[in-house]
Amino acid sequence: MAAQPEITQRDLRNKSKEIMDAVQGGQAFTVTRDGHQIGELIPLRRRRRFVPRSEFVAMSRTAPDISLEAFRADQDATADQEMDDPYGR
């Protein structure tokens, strides 16, 4: 893994548009002050909202079978099956 380029606090202030454009493009930076590393400027990870149907189908082919009886037994073992009386304090 390549080291992140270092930028000074002054460069961050004076060249903020160029630096932020680079971050938006996926570049990360280490910010320094007085020659000491003080932080990292990294792009946010973007999460996909949807999985394409073809990818879902491909993943489903290799997924293990689910036993309905075992699934229900797991639910019964972990879920509280008792009804709480809201007035029984």
Buried (B, 14 or more C-beta within 10 A) or exposed (E): EEEBEEBBEEBBEEBEEEBEEBBEEEBBBBBBEEEEEEEEBEEEEEEEEEEEEEEEEEEEEEEEEEEEEEEEEEEEEEEEEEEEEEEEE
